[in-house]
Amino acid sequence: MVLGRHSREDLIGETRNVSSCGIFFVAPDALELGSLLDFKITLSDIGPVRLACKGKLVRVERQDETLVGMAATIDRYEFLRELPH
């Protein structure tokens, strides 16, 4: 998963759980609670299918010394035609 952030560079995270209305992922850096997110995810179990999503960060929790777990809503999404390289 790649998160687009307005004030910093893109953040690469790993999706742990996804549903029709939200996503839980881990990344090395925490984002600010309440941040509006633009992110892309690849659903490899059914595809690959690539989605561009918009949502809001609703939970942040430390997983261990190197990873932060975060939950975000999926408020809007669209299917992308191109596949990752």
LINNOR-V30356 format. One record per backbone hydrogen bond with DSSP energy under -1.0 kcal/mol. CO is the residue of the C=O (numbers start at 1). NH is the residue of the N-H. E is the energy in kcal/mol with one decimal. If there is no record, write none. Layout:
CO_NH_E / CO_NH_E
This chain:
1_13_-2.4 / 2_40_-2.3 / 3_11_-1.9 / 4_38_-1.2 / 11_3_-2.9 / 14_26_-2.2 / 17_24_-3.1 / 21_74_-2.2 / 22_19_-3.1 / 23_72_-2.6 / 24_16_-2.9 / 24_17_-1.9 / 25_70_-3.1 / 26_14_-2.8 / 27_68_-3.1 / 32_35_-2.2 / 35_57_-2.6 / 37_55_-2.1 / 38_4_-4.1 / 39_53_-3.9 / 40_2_-1.8 / 41_51_-2.8 / 43_49_-1.4 / 49_43_-3.5 / 50_80_-2.8 / 51_41_-2.1 / 52_78_-1.9 / 53_39_-2.4 / 54_75_-2.2 / 54_76_-1.8 / 55_37_-3.0 / 56_73_-2.5 / 57_34_-2.1 / 59_71_-2.2 / 61_69_-3.5 / 67_63_-2.4 / 67_64_-1.5 / 68_27_-1.8 / 69_61_-3.1 / 70_25_-2.8 / 71_58_-2.8 / 71_59_-1.5 / 72_23_-2.5 / 76_54_-2.4 / 78_52_-2.6
